Each structure stands twice: as C-alpha cells, then as structure tokens.
Amino acid sequence: MHFIDGGVCAPDGFTANGVLCKFKSSRTTYDLAMIYSEKLCTTAGLFTQNRVKAESVKLTKQHIADGVAQAVIANSGNANCCTGAQGAANALRMAELCAKECGVKTEDVIVCQTGVIGQQMDIKKVEDNVASLKAGLSKEGHEKARQAIMTTDTQYKECAVETEIGGKKVHIGAMCKGSGMIHINLGTMLSFMTTDCAISSQMLAKALKTSVAGTYNCVSIDGDTSTNDSLTILANGMAGNAEIVSEGKDFDAFLEALNAINTQMAKKIAADGEGATKLVEVNVEGVKDVETARGLAKAVICSNLTKAAMFGADANWGRILCAMGYSGFEFTPEKTDVYFESGSPSEKIMVFEQGVPLNFDEDLAKKILSEKEIKINVFCKDGNAKGTAWGCDLTYDYVKINGDYRT
C-alpha cells in the first residue's frame, strides 16, 4: 500500500469538477462541486448526530438507503439548514439537476452542503451553472472540486492510496472540508470518498463505521457537532477484484487502506482548525479497552484550557489530568505518567510520573510546545489498550473568525 496523487479521481471511473456560483457574494473561488462515476456504485455513509440536520443530510440518507449511488453534488457558502419546506425543495432540486446532466436517477445522487445556517439558498445559481459543471468533469477535476467544498479552511484536504486486493490494484481517494464547528460523532464535516474496489454496500458500511471510530471520530476542534456532517463513499468495482461480500483477507486489506487514508484526513482537519497554529495529538496507553483510551484522549483534546495552554506553549499538565478526570472514563491517576513530545525533530520531556509532579526543564518544555506539531503522551497502568485523538490549539483568531462568520 502506498499514497498516490489524484484525490477522488484516483480510482478508475471517477471524474470531478468545480465551478463558481457565488452563493456568498464575497466568494472568489469555486463553490459548487460534482463527482461522477461511470458505473453505478455501492455506497455507504455516516452523518451528523446533531438533532438539527441540514436538508441535504435528510435527503442523502434517503437516497443511499438502498446502498447505491452514482454522483455527488455539493456546495459551500450555504448550509441549507433550518430552512423548512423551501430548503427541502432546494436540496431535491440540486439532486434533480445533477441527475439530469449526468443521465442518472435522482435517487442515485448524493447532495451535500456547508456554510451559513438559516439562510435560503438561491437555487437559480445551481440551475445556471450545473451544465458547465458537468461539461468540465475530468480526471484533473479533483483540484477544482477540493476547493469548491471549502469554507473557512485555509488549505484543501485530499488523499489517495493504492493497494492490492485479490491480485488487483485497488485505489481509494478522498477529499474533505472542515475547520470549525467540528466535534465529530459518526460522521465528519463533509468528506467524500471514492474507490474502484468491488465491495458490497453492507461490507462497505461495516468498513467505514469501523474505520471512522478510530480516525474521524477522534477529532475535535471546538466541541461543536455540525448540522451538516456527512461522510459518504462510492465503490464502482472497476478494479476488477472479486467482490468483497464478507470478512476475510480481502476485507482486512481494504480496511487497512481505508484506515491509512482516514488517519491522514483526520490529521489534516485537526491541523487546519480555525485560527490554529499547532496540530495537537493525544496518545493514551495502558487502559482497559480502546473505548476508554479514545475517550480519555478526546477529553484532553476537547479541553479549552489545555488547548489554550498549547497555544501559549505552557506545560500546564494539570489541565490534562483534570480533563481526564471529568471524562467519565476510568483510569488511576496515581499510576499515570505524562510526557510532552515534539514532532520533528523529536524531543520529549516527562512532566508527571506515577501521580507525582516532576521538577522538569521549563525551557525545554516550552521549546517542545512551541513546535507546529505536539504530542501529549499519557501512560496509564490499568490495561493494555491504547487510543489517539487529534485537535489543535485555541487562539485569538478562532474568536475573530467566528465573531462575524455570518456577516
């Protein structure tokens, strides 16, 4: 298995494109994207657990209930959430327009939206631009599509891998957006995955849910679960491998590749948190089960006090123990060690050992915490399980960005 270029267009049979519609008048880059597969795909998806759901989320859940889809249309600049019957009609209209241009069924179109909540979108902008969007589909179109889904993101996020399954070369591609309103729970901000692997919709759903639990679901930027979180994957089978219909060697190989790409995407999201200057990784080892390890790690990554300390390069390890303590997950503070570690070049320092504070080198700690990538490593002695979570520091710019986001 190795990483390749191409994003969602890396797998055989997939093309993409992006155009500018100006859903927000200030927009200067693409804001409407399309992904298309030559063949009907098996599909699976995971969506926001927020009780308030965007109209695109409601529609897409209906459309993929039969386990198949063939095209995606997505816009940024308008979330189409809390928009009632008109919003529902607009989401459906987007699907109809995409379906007509691509020559597919309306119910085989996935619709995703992101942006400001509570504003009706101008559907005429989609009507006026969908033909050129379809006409421009190409293998290089992932470069436009990856821009079209961005909102406050400062950089595009895409990835692709190639692996071998059943003696055939198989590819998985992905692009996503996400920078703020991120506290992922069985979904992501907007993430689109494509693969030419032949795999049933049931096994695709199983692989996706398993992978997301240890990747996307371990990311938090600000503790807010979006109304629009959607993660979908399309599999057109064009790699020619024997269809994966049960667990086994081929399923394990697919899951390994899926985990590799989703881990990279999760880290890209965390590193590009709104106003962020640092990627923060929390590793917890030595607890009773994986759920506990991930829960403790995510509690630390979600702590605003810890995030603020990371911004200030302050080795305030007490905030880490505090967050673990109120997480609701079991561990023994008196048997816990805490280290800070930098990414590259790697340096580390222990600040807490066996429930006792250490007289550590404050200058070295500050140097480590001033790096762009920081690891908080927590070692417990209550078991053998481990887990990881990703996030970022909390900066002045986060408040600036969100203070006037709507206007």
N, C-alpha and C positions, 0 to 999 in steps of 0.2 A: 504494500500500500504506500502511495506517495501523493503529495499535494501537487495539483496542476492549476493552470490558469483556465479562465472561461466562465467561472461562476455558474449561474443557472443554465448557461448554454453549453457547458462542458459535456453533459450527457448527449448521446446521439438522439437526433429527432427533435431537439428543443431549440427554439429561437425566441428572441425578445426584442423589445424596443421601448423607448420613452419619448414623450413629446411635452411641450409646454402649453398648458391651458390657462394658466393664471387663476387658479382657484383662490389664491390670495394675490391681490393686485401688486404686491411688492415682489412677487416671485420672479426670479430671473433664470432659474434652471428648470429642467424638466420636472413635471409634477403628475404625469399620467403614464403608467407603465402597463405593458402587456407581456405575458409569457404564453407561448403556444407549443403544443406537442403535435407532431404529425399523426400520431396514433392516440386513440382513447387510452387513458391511463387508469390504473388502480390508484386510489388516493386515500389519505388519512389526514386528520387534523386535530389540533388541540387548541382550545380557545380560553379566553378570559374567564375567571371565576367571579368576577365582579357581577353583582345582580343587575347593574345597569349596563346593558350591552348595546353596542352600535348596531344600526340596521344591517350593515354588511355582515356582521358576525351572525346575526339571526338567519339571514338569507343563506350564507355559505354553509352553515350547519345543516340546513335543509338540503342543499344541493349535493353535499358529499355523503349524505346518509346512505345512499345506495353503493358507496365505495368506488365511484368512478367520476372522472372529470377530464377535461382536455385543455382548458385555457384559464388564464388568470387575468383579471384587470384590476388595477389598484391605483388609487390617487392619494396624494398628500395635500395638506392645506385645509382639509375639511374632514372631520371625523364622522359626520352624518350620524350623530348620536343624540338622543333626546330630541328627535325631530319628527316623531309621530308618523301618521299615515303618509305624509308627503315624503318624508325621509325613506320610508319603506319602498315607496313607488320609485324613488330615485335610484335606490340600490338595485332594484329589479330592472330598471331601465338600463343601467350600466351593463348588467348581465345580458340583456336582450341585444344591445348594440354590439357587444363583443361577439356574441354568438352569431349574429347575422354576418358580420365581417369575416369571421373565421369559418363559417359553414358548419357550426356545431350546434347542439341543443342548448337552449338557455340554461337548463338544469345541470349542464356539464361545465358551467363557468363559475369559477371562484371569484368573489368580489371582496376586496379589502380596502379599507380607508383609514386615514390617520390625519390628525390635525386638531383644529379647534372644535370643542364640543358645543352643541346647542345652536348651530347656525345651519340654515338650509343651504344646500349646495346648488349652484347654477348648472343644472343638468345639460343645458344647451352647449356648454363648453365641451362636454364629452361628445355630444352629438356632432359638433363641428369638427372634432379632431380625431375621432375614432378610426376613420378611413385611412388617414395618413399614418396613424399609429400602427394599424395592421399592415399597410403597404411597406412600412420600414422594418418589419421583422427581419432579423438576420442573426447569424451566429455571433456577430460582434455586438449585437444589441444589448447584451447584458451591461455594457458600460453606460448606456443611457438609462436603462431600467433601474440600475442600482442607485442612480442619482434621483430618479423620479419619486422614489419612496421616502426620501429623506425629509425630515422636518428641522429640528434643532441639531441634528447630527453634524459634526464638523468634518466627518470623513465617511466615505462609503464603506460598507461591510459586506464582503463576499468571500467565498472559499469554494474549493472543489478538490475532490480526491479521485484517484484511480486505484482500483484493487482488482483482484481476480476471484471470481466465484464460479464454481463449476467449470473451470477451464476457459472461461470467457472474461475479457476485460470489461469491467463494470465501472461506471462513473456516477458520482453523486455531486451535485452542485447546490449552492445556497447563496442567497442574499438576504439581508435583513436591515431593518432600521430600528433605532432605539437609542435614546439619550436621556430622556426624562420621563416621569410618570412610569417608573419601572420597578416593580416588585413582583417578579414572575411567579405565576402559580398555574401550572398546567397549560402553558402557552408562552408566547413571547410577545414582543411589541408587534412587529409584522415580520414574519420570516417565511420565505418561500424556498422550498427545496424541490429539486428535480433529480430523477435518476433513470437510467436506461436499464436497470435491473428488472428482471421478471420476478415479481413477488405479489402474492395475493393481498387484497386490501386488509384482510384480517391480520396477517403477519406483519404487514407494513405498519398497521396501527399498534401492534404489540411492540415492535422495534422502536417506534417513535416515542411511545409512552415510557418505555424503559430508558431510552437514551436521555430524554428531556429531564427525567428525575435527577440525574447527576450532572447535568450541564446547564441548560437554560434556567431551570428552576432553582439553581444555586446562585442566581444573580440578583442583586438589589442595588439600585441607585439611590432611591429616595423613599422607599416604603409605600409608594402609591401604585396599586394594581390598575392598569389602564382598562378602559371600557372597550377597547378595540383589539386587545391582544389576540393574535391569530398566527398559528404555525401550521402550514399545510405542506404536504409532499405529494408529488406526482411521479408515478413509475410507469413508463411506457413499454418496458420489456424488450427494447430494441437491441440490447446487448446480446440477446440470444441464449442466455443461460437457461437451464431447466428451471421452471417457475418454483420459487420457494413457497411451499404451502404448509410447512411445519418446522418445528425447531430442529436443529442439527448443525452440521458443519457449515453449510452454506448460509444459514440464518446467522450463525455466530460471526461469520466473515462480514456479512452485511452490517450487523450491529456494531462490530469493531470500527468499520469505516464511518458509520453514522456517528458514533461517539467521537471519533477524531475530528470530524468537521464541526460537530456541535460544540465541542470544547473550545475550538478556536473562535467560533462565532460568539459564544458566551463571553469570552475574554475581550473580544473586540467591542462588544456592547458595554461591558464594565469600564473599559479604558476610556470610552468616549462619553461617559456620563456628563450631564450638563454642568459646565464650569469646571470639570475635573482637571486636575494636574497630575494625578497619580493613579495607577492601577493597583488595587489592594487585593491580595489573595490571602484567604484564611484557611489554614490546614489544621484539622483536628484529628489526632490519632489516639488510639488506646481506650476506646469506649465500647459499650456493649453491643451496639449494632450501627449499621450505616445510617439509619434514620436519625439516630442520636447525634452522630458525628456531623451530618449535614445540618441538623437543626442548631447545634451549638455554633458551627461555623457561620451560618446565616445570621444568627443573633448578633454575632460580633460585627459582621459586615453591615448590618442594618442599624447599628448604634450610631446615632448622630454625634454623640460625644467622642466615640472612637474615631469616626470619620473626620471630625474637626481636629482631633489630635494628630491624625495623619497629615492633614493639611499643614499644620504648624510644626511638623517634624518633632512632636513632643512624645517621648517614650512613656506615656501615661498608661502603663499596663493595667492599672486598677480598673479602668473603664472596660477592658476586655473581660476581666473576671466578673465584673458587675453584670455585663450583658449576658454572659454565660449563665450567671446565677438566676436571672429572671426569665430565661428562655423556656423553662418548663421541662428541659431535658436533664437527665441525671448524669452527674459526674462528681468526683470527690476533689474539692478544692485543695485539700491537704496533700494530695498526691499528684498535683498538676505542675507542669513546667511551661514557661512561655519564652519564646525566642522571637526576635525581630531579625529579618534577613532581607538583604537587597537582591535585586535581580542579577545585573551584570555590571561590573564584576561582583561575584557573590561574596558577601560578608555577612556574618551573623553575630548576634550577641544575646546571651541569656539574661533575662531581667527578673525572673521569678522561678524559684525551684522548690518543689515539694511543699508548696503552700507558704513559702517564706520569701520575702523580698531580698534582692541581692544588691550589693554595692557595685553597680556596673559603671562603665565608662560612658558618661553622658555625652561626651563629644563624639564618640564612635556611634552611639545610638542615633544621635542627630544626623550624622553623616549618612547612615543607612536609611533613615526615614526621609531623607531629602532626595532620594533617588526616584526615578519615574515609575519603577516597579518595586513594590514592597510585599514581603510575605510576613504574615503573622502565624507562627507555628506553635500550636498548643499540643502538648503531650500529656495525656492522662494515663492512668494505670488501672483502668476499670474493665478492660477488654482488649479486643484485637481489631475492632472496626475503625475505619478512617473515612473522612469526607472533606470536601473542599467547597468553598464559596468564593465568589468574586464580586467586587464592588469598586468604589473609588472614594476619594477624599471629598469633604464638604467644604466648598469655597464660597467667597463673597459673590462670585459670578453666578452661582446657582440661583441666588436670590434675585440678582439683576435680570437674569434670563426669564424667570418665572413671575417677576413682579409686573411685567407688562406683556406677557405672552399673547394674550387675546387681542390687544390693541397695537 
